[in-house]
Amino acid sequence: MSSTERESGTPDPVEDLLAATPATAYFWGRVAGDGELTRDCVTVRVEDETSADALAAVAGTVRVDHDHRVAARESAHDASIVRFEDEYELQVFGAPAERAGAALGLPIDGQPGGYRFGAFADHRPQLVRGVLEACGTVCFRESSESVGVSFVHDDEALLRAVRSLLASAAPDVPTDDLSETSSGGYWFGLADDADIAAFARWTYAGSDDSGLYSAARREKLRRSVERATASEVGTLSR
């Protein structure tokens, strides 16, 4: 993170995790991208303490020491490549899990999901930010000096819902068609003619004030965009 960045805000707890707010949009985006629901528990995994603390604050829970581990993750596009990353796991027990399944169409106990995100139409950047940080990839392409952004998940229905979210976004965010990965999942990327800098600014607008972001993922996107455009884009938070 740039030394010029000021300290991020801390999200306030929400009274109802199913109410439509920027914080809940980010929370359920993270759950949809890298979490699961049972009838009485919501589990979500994140890769750094910034986002772990943000999600715990939103849910009004307290993180515990044993929620951190180093996890082995297969590459989204090549199952033969394995990397080791920090992982923080947060669990929220009680009614929110079953209610989220009914209201948002999130899968419960491994059953298929319908992914109804219409309630968050006014908070689309925060929802997309959560999904991007949970199951998205960002890379700088040396050969073309461009940025690749893709979304990867085992559930094709989730990715179709995300493509729909991006199709209604402002600025315009064209995407490629869904494809299968070598590991048996699905993925799609932002199209070559997509304005990645505009997408990055839109996705992270206001993130410093809200505290709703992964520091590591935001910084990687910022650095990649700056390399590709040869210009500074700031903190991606305004």
C-alpha positions as CSV (number, residue, x, y, z in Angstrom):
1,M,0.0,0.0,0.0
2,S,1.3,3.5,-0.9
3,S,2.7,5.5,1.9
4,T,0.4,8.3,0.9
5,E,-2.7,6.3,1.7
6,R,-4.4,7.2,4.9
7,E,-5.6,4.6,7.3
8,S,-8.8,2.9,6.2
9,G,-12.1,3.2,8.0
10,T,-13.6,0.4,10.0
11,P,-17.0,-0.9,8.9
12,D,-19.8,-0.6,11.4
13,P,-21.8,-3.8,12.4
14,V,-25.1,-4.1,10.5
15,E,-28.3,-4.8,12.3
16,D,-29.5,-7.1,9.5
17,L,-27.1,-9.0,7.2
18,L,-29.9,-9.3,4.6
19,A,-30.6,-5.6,4.4
20,A,-29.3,-3.9,1.2
21,T,-26.3,-1.8,2.2
22,P,-22.8,-1.4,0.7
23,A,-21.4,-3.5,3.6
24,T,-23.8,-6.4,3.1
25,A,-23.3,-6.3,-0.6
26,Y,-19.5,-6.7,-0.1
27,F,-20.1,-9.4,2.6
28,W,-22.4,-11.6,0.4
29,G,-20.1,-11.1,-2.6
30,R,-17.3,-12.6,-0.6
31,V,-19.5,-15.4,0.6
32,A,-20.7,-16.2,-2.9
33,G,-17.2,-16.2,-4.3
34,D,-15.4,-18.2,-1.6
35,G,-17.7,-19.5,1.1
36,E,-20.6,-21.9,1.8
37,L,-23.8,-22.1,3.7
38,T,-25.4,-24.7,5.9
39,R,-28.8,-24.3,7.5
40,D,-27.3,-22.6,10.6
41,C,-23.8,-21.3,9.5
42,V,-22.2,-19.0,7.0
43,T,-18.6,-19.7,6.3
44,V,-16.4,-17.3,4.3
45,R,-12.6,-17.4,3.5
46,V,-10.4,-14.4,2.8
47,E,-6.7,-14.0,2.1
48,D,-5.7,-11.1,4.3
49,E,-6.4,-9.5,7.7
50,T,-7.8,-6.3,6.2
51,S,-10.8,-8.1,4.6
52,A,-11.0,-10.6,7.5
53,D,-11.4,-7.7,10.0
54,A,-13.9,-5.9,7.7
55,L,-16.2,-8.9,7.3
56,A,-16.0,-9.7,11.1
57,A,-16.9,-6.1,11.8
58,V,-19.9,-6.1,9.4
59,A,-21.2,-9.3,10.9
60,G,-20.6,-8.2,14.4
61,T,-18.4,-11.1,15.3
62,V,-15.0,-11.4,16.9
63,R,-12.1,-13.1,15.1
64,V,-10.2,-15.7,16.9
65,D,-6.5,-16.7,16.7
66,H,-7.1,-20.1,15.1
67,D,-9.0,-18.7,12.1
68,H,-5.7,-18.2,10.3
69,R,-3.8,-20.9,8.3
70,V,-1.7,-21.3,5.2
71,A,-3.7,-23.0,2.5
72,A,-2.7,-24.8,-0.7
73,R,-4.6,-23.5,-3.7
74,E,-4.6,-24.9,-7.2
75,S,-4.3,-22.4,-10.0
76,A,-7.7,-21.5,-11.4
77,H,-6.6,-22.3,-15.0
78,D,-4.0,-25.0,-14.5
79,A,-4.5,-27.7,-11.8
80,S,-0.9,-28.7,-11.9
81,I,0.2,-25.4,-10.4
82,V,-0.3,-25.1,-6.6
83,R,0.5,-22.0,-4.6
84,F,0.4,-21.5,-0.8
85,E,-1.4,-18.5,0.6
86,D,-2.6,-17.1,3.9
87,E,-6.3,-17.9,4.6
88,Y,-8.6,-16.5,7.2
89,E,-11.9,-18.2,7.9
90,L,-14.9,-16.5,9.4
91,Q,-18.1,-18.2,10.5
92,V,-21.5,-16.6,11.3
93,F,-23.9,-18.9,13.1
94,G,-27.7,-18.6,13.2
95,A,-30.5,-17.4,11.0
96,P,-28.6,-15.4,8.4
97,A,-27.5,-18.6,6.6
98,E,-31.0,-20.0,5.9
99,R,-32.4,-16.5,5.2
100,A,-29.6,-15.8,2.7
101,G,-30.4,-19.0,0.9
102,A,-34.0,-18.0,0.5
103,A,-33.5,-14.2,-0.2
104,L,-30.4,-14.3,-2.3
105,G,-30.5,-17.8,-3.8
106,L,-27.2,-18.8,-2.4
107,P,-26.6,-22.6,-2.3
108,I,-27.2,-24.3,1.0
109,D,-25.7,-27.7,2.0
110,G,-24.4,-28.2,-1.5
111,Q,-27.7,-27.7,-3.3
112,P,-27.8,-25.6,-6.5
113,G,-28.2,-21.9,-6.1
114,G,-30.1,-19.3,-8.0
115,Y,-28.1,-16.2,-7.2
116,R,-30.6,-13.4,-6.9
117,F,-28.6,-10.2,-6.4
118,G,-31.3,-7.7,-7.4
119,A,-31.5,-6.4,-3.9
120,F,-28.0,-5.0,-4.2
121,A,-28.6,-3.1,-7.5
122,D,-27.8,0.2,-5.8
123,H,-24.5,-1.3,-4.4
124,R,-23.2,-3.1,-7.5
125,P,-19.5,-2.0,-7.1
126,Q,-19.3,-3.4,-3.5
127,L,-20.9,-6.7,-4.6
128,V,-18.6,-7.0,-7.6
129,R,-15.6,-6.1,-5.4
130,G,-16.5,-8.9,-3.0
131,V,-16.8,-11.5,-5.7
132,L,-13.7,-10.3,-7.5
133,E,-11.6,-10.6,-4.3
134,A,-13.1,-14.0,-3.5
135,C,-12.8,-15.7,-6.9
136,G,-11.2,-13.3,-9.3
137,T,-7.7,-13.2,-10.8
138,V,-5.7,-10.2,-11.9
139,C,-2.5,-10.5,-14.0
140,F,-0.2,-8.2,-15.9
141,R,0.4,-9.6,-19.4
142,E,4.0,-8.9,-20.3
143,S,3.6,-9.7,-24.0
144,S,0.9,-7.1,-24.6
145,E,1.5,-4.8,-21.6
146,S,-2.2,-5.1,-20.6
147,V,-4.1,-6.3,-17.6
148,G,-6.1,-9.5,-17.5
149,V,-9.1,-9.7,-15.1
150,S,-11.1,-12.9,-14.8
151,F,-13.6,-14.6,-12.5
152,V,-13.2,-18.3,-11.8
153,H,-15.6,-20.6,-9.9
154,D,-16.9,-24.2,-9.8
155,D,-20.5,-22.9,-10.1
156,E,-21.4,-21.8,-13.6
157,A,-24.6,-20.2,-12.3
158,L,-22.6,-17.8,-10.1
159,L,-20.5,-16.7,-13.0
160,R,-23.5,-16.1,-15.2
161,A,-24.9,-13.9,-12.4
162,V,-21.6,-12.0,-12.2
163,R,-21.6,-11.4,-16.0
164,S,-25.1,-10.0,-15.7
165,L,-24.0,-7.7,-12.9
166,L,-21.2,-6.4,-15.1
167,A,-23.4,-6.0,-18.2
168,S,-25.5,-3.5,-16.2
169,A,-22.5,-1.7,-14.7
170,A,-21.3,1.8,-15.3
171,P,-18.8,2.3,-16.9
172,D,-19.3,-0.3,-19.7
173,V,-17.6,-3.5,-18.8
174,P,-17.7,-5.9,-21.8
175,T,-16.9,-9.6,-21.0
176,D,-15.9,-12.7,-22.9
177,D,-18.0,-15.9,-23.0
178,L,-17.9,-18.5,-20.2
179,S,-15.4,-21.3,-20.7
180,E,-14.3,-24.4,-18.8
181,T,-11.1,-24.5,-16.9
182,S,-8.6,-27.5,-17.0
183,S,-9.6,-28.3,-13.4
184,G,-13.3,-28.7,-14.2
185,G,-14.6,-25.3,-13.2
186,Y,-15.7,-22.3,-15.3
187,W,-14.3,-18.9,-16.0
188,F,-14.7,-15.7,-18.0
189,G,-12.6,-12.6,-18.4
190,L,-13.1,-9.0,-19.1
191,A,-12.9,-8.4,-22.8
192,D,-9.7,-7.1,-24.4
193,D,-11.4,-3.8,-25.2
194,A,-12.6,-3.3,-21.6
195,D,-11.3,-0.1,-19.9
196,I,-9.6,-1.8,-17.0
197,A,-8.6,1.4,-15.3
198,A,-12.2,2.6,-15.3
199,F,-13.3,-0.8,-14.0
200,A,-10.8,-0.6,-11.2
201,R,-11.8,2.9,-10.1
202,W,-15.5,1.9,-10.2
203,T,-15.0,-1.3,-8.3
204,Y,-12.9,0.3,-5.5
205,A,-14.7,3.7,-5.2
206,G,-14.9,4.8,-1.6
207,S,-13.1,1.7,-0.3
208,D,-10.8,3.7,2.0
209,D,-13.7,5.3,3.8
210,S,-15.7,2.1,4.1
211,G,-12.8,-0.3,4.9
212,L,-14.5,-2.9,2.7
213,Y,-11.7,-4.3,0.7
214,S,-8.7,-6.7,0.6
215,A,-5.5,-4.6,0.8
216,A,-3.5,-7.2,-1.1
217,R,-6.0,-7.6,-3.9
218,R,-6.6,-3.9,-4.3
219,E,-2.9,-3.1,-4.5
220,K,-2.3,-5.8,-7.1
221,L,-5.0,-4.4,-9.3
222,R,-3.7,-0.9,-8.9
223,R,-0.1,-1.8,-9.7
224,S,-1.1,-3.9,-12.7
225,V,-3.2,-1.0,-14.1
226,E,-0.4,1.5,-13.6
227,R,2.1,-0.8,-15.4
228,A,-0.3,-1.2,-18.3
229,T,-1.2,2.5,-18.6
230,A,2.1,4.0,-17.6
231,S,0.2,6.5,-15.4
232,E,-0.8,6.6,-11.7
233,V,-4.4,5.7,-10.8
234,G,-4.0,6.5,-7.1
235,T,-5.4,4.4,-4.4
236,L,-8.5,3.1,-6.3
237,S,-10.6,4.5,-3.4
238,R,-12.0,7.8,-4.7
